[in-house]
Amino acid sequence: MERLQKDVPSVKLTDEQRESLAELDSLYKAKSAEKELLLTEQIRKESAAGKYTEVESLRQQLSSELRRLSEDLESKKEKVRRGDSH
């Protein structure tokens, strides 16, 4: 653990930064859940209709959207950690 801290010094976050990070987590958790619910319902409908190429396309879209949201979240969290506004 000490070796890790030498390579990457620990950063002390302010209460405001911790609050901002928690808000971002909450916001992006909600956005991800919303996308997942919407696309999962569409996947279910297309699957029931036998449209399997659509199902695969929607699964790829879901994966892409969740990855994009995760990357966006991490980017915004890094800005907060650096002290930039989000």
TILUM-511587 format. One record per atom (N, C-alpha, C, O): residue in three letters; atom name; x, y, z. Coordinates in Angstrom, 2 decimals, padded with zeros to 5 digits. Each point is the difference from the previous one (the first is absolute). Layout:
// TILUM-511587
aa ALA&at CA&px X&py Y&pz Z
...
***
This chain:
// TILUM-511587
aa MET&at N&px 000.83&py -001.19&pz 000.00
aa MET&at CA&px -000.83&py 001.19&pz 000.00
aa MET&at C&px 000.87&py 001.25&pz 000.00
aa MET&at O&px -000.31&py 000.97&pz -000.69
aa GLU&at N&px 001.38&py -000.99&pz 001.45
aa GLU&at CA&px 000.88&py 001.16&pz 000.04
aa GLU&at C&px 000.63&py 000.24&pz -001.36
aa GLU&at O&px 000.17&py 001.15&pz -000.43
aa ARG&at N&px 000.17&py -002.22&pz -000.25
aa ARG&at CA&px 000.59&py 000.12&pz -001.32
aa ARG&at C&px -000.98&py 000.65&pz -000.96
aa ARG&at O&px 000.40&py 000.84&pz -000.82
aa LEU&at N&px -001.65&py -001.20&pz 000.90
aa LEU&at CA&px -001.03&py 000.61&pz -000.84
aa LEU&at C&px -000.09&py 001.49&pz 000.26
aa LEU&at O&px -000.10&py 000.79&pz -000.95
aa GLN&at N&px 000.14&py -000.39&pz 002.19
aa GLN&at CA&px -000.10&py 001.42&pz 000.33
aa GLN&at C&px 001.21&py 000.79&pz -000.50
aa GLN&at O&px -000.13&py 001.19&pz -000.29
aa LYS&at N&px 001.28&py -001.82&pz 000.19
aa LYS&at CA&px 001.17&py 000.68&pz -000.54
aa LYS&at C&px -000.18&py 000.28&pz -001.48
aa LYS&at O&px 000.39&py 001.05&pz -000.49
aa ASP&at N&px -001.00&py -002.01&pz -000.23
aa ASP&at CA&px -000.21&py 000.17&pz -001.43
aa ASP&at C&px -001.12&py 000.99&pz -000.30
aa ASP&at O&px 000.13&py 000.83&pz -000.89
aa VAL&at N&px -001.21&py -000.92&pz 001.64
aa VAL&at CA&px -001.15&py 000.88&pz -000.19
aa VAL&at C&px -000.34&py 000.62&pz 001.35
aa VAL&at O&px -000.63&py -000.64&pz 000.85
aa PRO&at N&px 001.05&py 001.87&pz -000.65
aa PRO&at CA&px -000.30&py 000.61&pz 001.30
aa PRO&at C&px -001.50&py 000.13&pz 000.22
aa PRO&at O&px -000.75&py 000.34&pz -000.91
aa SER&at N&px 000.33&py -000.61&pz 002.13
aa SER&at CA&px -001.43&py 000.10&pz 000.30
aa SER&at C&px -000.41&py 001.48&pz 000.00
aa SER&at O&px 000.73&py 000.87&pz 000.47
aa VAL&at N&px -001.90&py -000.65&pz -001.00
aa VAL&at CA&px -000.51&py 001.36&pz -000.11
aa VAL&at C&px -001.10&py 000.16&pz 001.04
aa VAL&at O&px -000.91&py -000.83&pz 000.08
aa LYS&at N&px 001.00&py 001.86&pz 000.69
aa LYS&at CA&px -001.03&py 000.29&pz 001.00
aa LYS&at C&px -001.12&py 000.77&pz -000.70
aa LYS&at O&px 000.23&py 001.06&pz -000.59
aa LEU&at N&px -001.42&py -001.61&pz 000.67
aa LEU&at CA&px -001.16&py 000.65&pz -000.61
aa LEU&at C&px -000.71&py 000.87&pz 001.02
aa LEU&at O&px -000.08&py -000.34&pz 001.18
aa THR&at N&px -000.43&py 001.45&pz -001.66
aa THR&at CA&px -000.79&py 000.86&pz 000.87
aa THR&at C&px -001.39&py -000.61&pz 000.15
aa THR&at O&px -000.38&py -000.89&pz -000.77
aa ASP&at N&px -000.36&py 001.37&pz 001.74
aa ASP&at CA&px -001.38&py -000.46&pz 000.17
aa ASP&at C&px -000.82&py 000.31&pz -001.26
aa ASP&at O&px -000.84&py -000.80&pz -000.42
aa GLU&at N&px 001.09&py 001.95&pz -000.16
aa GLU&at CA&px -000.71&py 000.39&pz -001.22
aa GLU&at C&px 000.32&py -000.95&pz -001.15
aa GLU&at O&px -000.90&py -000.38&pz -000.76
aa GLN&at N&px 002.16&py -000.02&pz 000.62
aa GLN&at CA&px 000.38&py -000.94&pz -001.04
aa GLN&at C&px -000.66&py -001.36&pz 000.23
aa GLN&at O&px -000.50&py -000.63&pz -000.93
aa ARG&at N&px 000.51&py 000.17&pz 002.18
aa ARG&at CA&px -000.63&py -001.28&pz 000.31
aa ARG&at C&px -001.50&py 000.04&pz -000.33
aa ARG&at O&px -000.56&py -000.96&pz -000.52
aa GLU&at N&px -000.06&py 002.08&pz 000.84
aa GLU&at CA&px -001.43&py 000.17&pz -000.29
aa GLU&at C&px -000.25&py -000.01&pz -001.51
aa GLU&at O&px -000.94&py -000.63&pz -000.49
aa SER&at N&px 001.80&py 001.34&pz -000.24
aa SER&at CA&px -000.13&py 000.04&pz -001.46
aa SER&at C&px 000.18&py -001.39&pz -000.61
aa SER&at O&px -000.72&py -000.38&pz -000.92
aa LEU&at N&px 001.69&py -000.36&pz 001.43
aa LEU&at CA&px 000.23&py -001.36&pz -000.50
aa LEU&at C&px -001.20&py -000.90&pz 000.29
aa LEU&at O&px -000.39&py -000.80&pz -000.85
aa ALA&at N&px -000.20&py 000.94&pz 002.02
aa ALA&at CA&px -001.18&py -000.79&pz 000.36
aa ALA&at C&px -001.18&py 000.37&pz -000.90
aa ALA&at O&px -000.76&py -000.88&pz -000.43
aa GLU&at N&px 000.60&py 002.17&pz 000.15
aa GLU&at CA&px -001.09&py 000.44&pz -000.89
aa GLU&at C&px 000.19&py -000.56&pz -001.41
aa GLU&at O&px -000.95&py -000.45&pz -000.63
aa LEU&at N&px 002.19&py 000.49&pz 000.15
aa LEU&at CA&px 000.28&py -000.54&pz -001.33
aa LEU&at C&px -000.30&py -001.50&pz -000.04
aa LEU&at O&px -000.61&py -000.49&pz -000.95
aa ASP&at N&px 001.05&py -000.23&pz 001.98
aa ASP&at CA&px -000.29&py -001.45&pz 000.06
aa ASP&at C&px -001.49&py -000.26&pz -000.06
aa ASP&at O&px -000.46&py -000.87&pz -000.74
aa SER&at N&px -000.29&py 001.63&pz 001.52
aa SER&at CA&px -001.44&py -000.18&pz 000.06
aa SER&at C&px -000.65&py 000.32&pz -001.35
aa SER&at O&px -000.84&py -000.75&pz -000.49
aa LEU&at N&px 001.24&py 001.85&pz -000.11
aa LEU&at CA&px -000.55&py 000.42&pz -001.29
aa LEU&at C&px 000.28&py -001.04&pz -001.08
aa LEU&at O&px -000.90&py -000.37&pz -000.75
aa TYR&at N&px 002.13&py -000.09&pz 000.68
aa TYR&at CA&px 000.36&py -000.94&pz -001.05
aa TYR&at C&px -000.55&py -001.40&pz 000.26
aa TYR&at O&px -000.23&py -000.76&pz -000.94
aa LYS&at N&px 000.02&py 000.42&pz 002.19
aa LYS&at CA&px -000.65&py -001.27&pz 000.31
aa LYS&at C&px -001.44&py 000.04&pz -000.53
aa LYS&at O&px -000.49&py -000.98&pz -000.57
aa ALA&at N&px -000.17&py 002.11&pz 000.76
aa ALA&at CA&px -001.37&py 000.17&pz -000.48
aa ALA&at C&px -000.05&py -000.01&pz -001.53
aa ALA&at O&px -000.87&py -000.63&pz -000.59
aa LYS&at N&px 001.82&py 001.33&pz -000.05
aa LYS&at CA&px 000.03&py 000.03&pz -001.46
aa LYS&at C&px 000.22&py -001.41&pz -000.57
aa LYS&at O&px -000.64&py -000.39&pz -000.97
aa SER&at N&px 001.56&py -000.36&pz 001.60
aa SER&at CA&px 000.28&py -001.36&pz -000.46
aa SER&at C&px -001.22&py -000.89&pz 000.17
aa SER&at O&px -000.33&py -000.79&pz -000.88
aa ALA&at N&px -000.32&py 000.90&pz 002.01
aa ALA&at CA&px -001.20&py -000.81&pz 000.27
aa ALA&at C&px -001.10&py 000.33&pz -001.01
aa ALA&at O&px -000.68&py -000.90&pz -000.48
aa GLU&at N&px 000.52&py 002.17&pz 000.16
aa GLU&at CA&px -001.01&py 000.42&pz -000.96
aa GLU&at C&px 000.28&py -000.60&pz -001.38
aa GLU&at O&px -000.91&py -000.55&pz -000.63
aa LYS&at N&px 002.15&py 000.64&pz 000.17
aa LYS&at CA&px 000.37&py -000.57&pz -001.29
aa LYS&at C&px -000.21&py -001.51&pz 000.00
aa LYS&at O&px -000.53&py -000.56&pz -000.96
aa GLU&at N&px 000.95&py -000.08&pz 002.05
aa GLU&at CA&px -000.12&py -001.44&pz 000.09
aa GLU&at C&px -001.47&py -000.44&pz -000.04
aa GLU&at O&px -000.34&py -000.96&pz -000.69
aa LEU&at N&px -000.51&py 001.65&pz 001.43
aa LEU&at CA&px -001.42&py -000.35&pz -000.01
aa LEU&at C&px -000.61&py 000.19&pz -001.39
aa LEU&at O&px -000.71&py -000.88&pz -000.50
aa LEU&at N&px 000.99&py 002.00&pz -000.11
aa LEU&at CA&px -000.56&py 000.30&pz -001.32
aa LEU&at C&px 000.45&py -001.02&pz -001.04
aa LEU&at O&px -000.83&py -000.58&pz -000.71
aa LEU&at N&px 002.12&py 000.36&pz 000.62
aa LEU&at CA&px 000.50&py -000.89&pz -001.03
aa LEU&at C&px -000.31&py -001.46&pz 000.31
aa LEU&at O&px -000.22&py -000.78&pz -000.93
aa THR&at N&px 000.20&py 000.40&pz 002.19
aa THR&at CA&px -000.35&py -001.38&pz 000.35
aa THR&at C&px -001.44&py -000.29&pz -000.40
aa THR&at O&px -000.30&py -001.10&pz -000.46
aa GLU&at N&px -000.59&py 002.05&pz 000.64
aa GLU&at CA&px -001.40&py -000.17&pz -000.41
aa GLU&at C&px -000.09&py -000.13&pz -001.52
aa GLU&at O&px -000.74&py -000.84&pz -000.51
aa GLN&at N&px 001.50&py 001.66&pz -000.21
aa GLN&at CA&px 000.00&py -000.11&pz -001.46
aa GLN&at C&px 000.57&py -001.35&pz -000.45
aa GLN&at O&px -000.51&py -000.60&pz -000.94
aa ILE&at N&px 001.56&py 000.14&pz 001.62
aa ILE&at CA&px 000.59&py -001.30&pz -000.32
aa ILE&at C&px -001.04&py -001.10&pz 000.21
aa ILE&at O&px -000.13&py -000.91&pz -000.82
aa ARG&at N&px -000.59&py 000.99&pz 001.92
aa ARG&at CA&px -001.02&py -001.01&pz 000.30
aa ARG&at C&px -001.08&py -000.03&pz -001.09
aa ARG&at O&px -000.40&py -001.07&pz -000.46
aa LYS&at N&px -000.06&py 002.26&pz 000.04
aa LYS&at CA&px -001.04&py 000.08&pz -001.03
aa LYS&at C&px 000.49&py -000.57&pz -001.33
aa LYS&at O&px -000.71&py -000.76&pz -000.66
aa GLU&at N&px 001.92&py 001.14&pz 000.26
aa GLU&at CA&px 000.54&py -000.47&pz -001.27
aa GLU&at C&px 000.26&py -001.51&pz 000.04
aa GLU&at O&px -000.20&py -000.70&pz -000.99
aa SER&at N&px 000.63&py 000.23&pz 002.13
aa SER&at CA&px 000.24&py -001.44&pz 000.15
aa SER&at C&px -001.31&py -000.77&pz -000.12
aa SER&at O&px -000.05&py -001.04&pz -000.66
aa ALA&at N&px -000.99&py 001.54&pz 001.30
aa ALA&at CA&px -001.31&py -000.64&pz -000.07
aa ALA&at C&px -000.54&py -000.02&pz -001.43
aa ALA&at O&px -000.74&py -000.90&pz -000.39
aa ALA&at N&px 001.11&py 001.93&pz -000.39
aa ALA&at CA&px -000.45&py 000.09&pz -001.39
aa ALA&at C&px 000.90&py -000.81&pz -000.94
aa ALA&at O&px -000.26&py -000.08&pz -001.20
aa GLY&at N&px 001.33&py -000.51&pz 001.75
aa GLY&at CA&px 000.89&py -000.80&pz -000.82
aa GLY&at C&px 000.98&py 000.81&pz -000.83
aa GLY&at O&px 000.58&py -000.53&pz -000.95
aa LYS&at N&px -000.39&py 001.78&pz 001.28
aa LYS&at CA&px 000.92&py 000.87&pz -000.75
aa LYS&at C&px 001.38&py -000.03&pz 000.66
aa LYS&at O&px 000.40&py 000.93&pz 000.70
aa TYR&at N&px 000.32&py -002.02&pz -000.94
aa TYR&at CA&px 001.25&py -000.24&pz 000.71
aa TYR&at C&px 001.15&py 000.90&pz -000.44
aa TYR&at O&px 000.91&py 000.26&pz 000.79
aa THR&at N&px -000.94&py 000.21&pz -002.03
aa THR&at CA&px 001.05&py 000.95&pz -000.40
aa THR&at C&px -000.20&py 001.33&pz 000.73
aa THR&at O&px 000.97&py 000.66&pz 000.37
aa GLU&at N&px -002.23&py -000.27&pz -000.18
aa GLU&at CA&px -000.30&py 001.21&pz 000.78
aa GLU&at C&px 000.44&py -000.18&pz 001.45
aa GLU&at O&px 000.54&py 000.92&pz 000.61
aa VAL&at N&px -000.77&py -002.10&pz -000.06
aa VAL&at CA&px 000.37&py -000.29&pz 001.38
aa VAL&at C&px 001.51&py 000.19&pz 000.17
aa VAL&at O&px 000.44&py 000.63&pz 000.96
aa GLU&at N&px 000.33&py -001.18&pz -001.88
aa GLU&at CA&px 001.46&py 000.12&pz 000.10
aa GLU&at C&px 000.42&py 001.46&pz -000.12
aa GLU&at O&px 000.89&py 000.46&pz 000.72
aa SER&at N&px -001.52&py 000.27&pz -001.62
aa SER&at CA&px 000.30&py 001.42&pz -000.18
aa SER&at C&px -000.31&py 000.79&pz 001.28
aa SER&at O&px 000.77&py 000.86&pz 000.41
aa LEU&at N&px -001.90&py -001.17&pz 000.21
aa LEU&at CA&px -000.38&py 000.69&pz 001.24
aa LEU&at C&px 000.93&py -000.35&pz 001.14
aa LEU&at O&px 000.31&py 000.85&pz 000.84
aa ARG&at N&px 000.14&py -002.10&pz -000.79
aa ARG&at CA&px 000.95&py -000.40&pz 001.05
aa ARG&at C&px 001.32&py 000.75&pz -000.16
aa ARG&at O&px 000.60&py 000.43&pz 000.98
aa GLN&at N&px -000.16&py -000.29&pz -002.21
aa GLN&at CA&px 001.23&py 000.75&pz -000.26
aa GLN&at C&px -000.19&py 001.48&pz 000.37
aa GLN&at O&px 000.90&py 000.63&pz 000.56
aa GLN&at N&px -002.06&py -000.11&pz -000.88
aa GLN&at CA&px -000.31&py 001.40&pz 000.35
aa GLN&at C&px 000.01&py 000.18&pz 001.51
aa GLN&at O&px 000.55&py 000.98&pz 000.51
aa LEU&at N&px -001.15&py -001.92&pz 000.21
aa LEU&at CA&px -000.02&py 000.07&pz 001.46
aa LEU&at C&px 001.42&py -000.02&pz 000.56
aa LEU&at O&px 000.34&py 000.81&pz 000.87
aa SER&at N&px 000.46&py -001.72&pz -001.35
aa SER&at CA&px 001.38&py -000.10&pz 000.46
aa SER&at C&px 000.76&py 001.30&pz -000.28
aa SER&at O&px 000.73&py 000.50&pz 000.86
aa SER&at N&px -000.91&py 000.03&pz -002.05
aa SER&at CA&px 000.67&py 001.24&pz -000.39
aa SER&at C&px -000.45&py 001.18&pz 000.87
aa SER&at O&px 000.82&py 000.80&pz 000.45
aa GLU&at N&px -002.12&py -000.70&pz -000.22
aa GLU&at CA&px -000.54&py 001.10&pz 000.81
aa GLU&at C&px 000.51&py -000.08&pz 001.44
aa GLU&at O&px 000.38&py 001.02&pz 000.58
aa LEU&at N&px -000.37&py -002.21&pz -000.01
aa LEU&at CA&px 000.48&py -000.16&pz 001.38
aa LEU&at C&px 001.49&py 000.32&pz 000.10
aa LEU&at O&px 000.44&py 000.62&pz 000.97
aa ARG&at N&px 000.32&py -001.03&pz -001.96
aa ARG&at CA&px 001.44&py 000.31&pz -000.01
aa ARG&at C&px 000.22&py 001.51&pz -000.13
aa ARG&at O&px 000.84&py 000.57&pz 000.69
aa ARG&at N&px -001.61&py 000.07&pz -001.57
aa ARG&at CA&px 000.12&py 001.46&pz -000.19
aa ARG&at C&px -000.34&py 000.74&pz 001.28
aa ARG&at O&px 000.70&py 000.94&pz 000.39
aa LEU&at N&px -001.77&py -001.36&pz 000.28
aa LEU&at CA&px -000.38&py 000.64&pz 001.26
aa LEU&at C&px 001.08&py -000.19&pz 001.06
aa LEU&at O&px 000.31&py 000.93&pz 000.76
aa SER&at N&px 000.26&py -002.11&pz -000.70
aa SER&at CA&px 001.06&py -000.27&pz 000.96
aa SER&at C&px 001.23&py 000.86&pz -000.26
aa SER&at O&px 000.60&py 000.55&pz 000.93
aa GLU&at N&px -000.22&py -000.42&pz -002.19
aa GLU&at CA&px 001.14&py 000.83&pz -000.36
aa GLU&at C&px -000.27&py 001.47&pz 000.31
aa GLU&at O&px 000.88&py 000.72&pz 000.48
aa ASP&at N&px -002.09&py -000.27&pz -000.76
aa ASP&at CA&px -000.38&py 001.38&pz 000.28
aa ASP&at C&px 000.04&py 000.27&pz 001.51
aa ASP&at O&px 000.49&py 001.04&pz 000.44
aa LEU&at N&px -000.99&py -001.99&pz 000.33
aa LEU&at CA&px 000.02&py 000.12&pz 001.46
aa LEU&at C&px 001.44&py 000.11&pz 000.50
aa LEU&at O&px 000.31&py 000.89&pz 000.79
aa GLU&at N&px 000.54&py -001.78&pz -001.23
aa GLU&at CA&px 001.39&py 000.02&pz 000.46
aa GLU&at C&px 000.70&py 001.30&pz -000.38
aa GLU&at O&px 000.80&py 000.52&pz 000.77
aa SER&at N&px -001.09&py -000.01&pz -001.95
aa SER&at CA&px 000.57&py 001.28&pz -000.44
aa SER&at C&px -000.43&py 001.14&pz 000.93
aa SER&at O&px 000.82&py 000.83&pz 000.41
aa LYS&at N&px -002.10&py -000.79&pz -000.11
aa LYS&at CA&px -000.52&py 001.06&pz 000.87
aa LYS&at C&px 000.53&py -000.15&pz 001.43
aa LYS&at O&px 000.29&py 001.00&pz 000.66
aa LYS&at N&px -000.17&py -002.22&pz -000.19
aa LYS&at CA&px 000.54&py -000.23&pz 001.34
aa LYS&at C&px 001.45&py 000.45&pz 000.08
aa LYS&at O&px 000.43&py 000.55&pz 001.01
aa GLU&at N&px 000.32&py -000.80&pz -002.07
aa GLU&at CA&px 001.40&py 000.42&pz -000.02
aa GLU&at C&px 000.11&py 001.52&pz 000.05
aa GLU&at O&px 000.89&py 000.54&pz 000.66
aa LYS&at N&px -001.79&py 000.15&pz -001.35
aa LYS&at CA&px -000.01&py 001.47&pz 000.06
aa LYS&at C&px -000.27&py 000.49&pz 001.41
aa LYS&at O&px 000.62&py 000.96&pz 000.46
aa VAL&at N&px -001.54&py -001.61&pz 000.24
aa VAL&at CA&px -000.32&py 000.38&pz 001.37
aa VAL&at C&px 001.23&py -000.23&pz 000.88
aa VAL&at O&px 000.33&py 000.84&pz 000.83
aa ARG&at N&px 000.32&py -001.97&pz -001.00
aa ARG&at CA&px 001.18&py -000.31&pz 000.80
aa ARG&at C&px 001.12&py 001.02&pz -000.22
aa ARG&at O&px 000.74&py 000.34&pz 000.93
aa ARG&at N&px -000.62&py 000.16&pz -002.17
aa ARG&at CA&px 001.02&py 000.99&pz -000.30
aa ARG&at C&px -000.39&py 001.40&pz 000.47
aa ARG&at O&px 000.83&py 000.90&pz 000.06
aa GLY&at N&px -002.10&py -000.73&pz 000.27
aa GLY&at CA&px -000.47&py 001.30&pz 000.46
aa GLY&at C&px -000.67&py 000.82&pz -001.06
aa GLY&at O&px -000.40&py 001.14&pz 000.24
aa ASP&at N&px 000.25&py -001.72&pz -001.46
aa ASP&at CA&px -000.73&py 000.69&pz -001.06
aa ASP&at C&px -001.48&py -000.07&pz 000.29
aa ASP&at O&px -000.45&py -000.88&pz 000.74
aa SER&at N&px -000.31&py 001.79&pz -001.30
aa SER&at CA&px -001.45&py -000.09&pz 000.16
aa SER&at C&px -000.52&py -001.08&pz -000.91
aa SER&at O&px 000.61&py -000.28&pz -001.03
aa HIS&at N&px -001.74&py -000.34&pz 001.39
aa HIS&at CA&px -000.60&py -001.03&pz -000.84
aa HIS&at C&px -001.20&py 000.60&pz -000.64
aa HIS&at O&px -000.69&py -000.68&pz -000.76
***
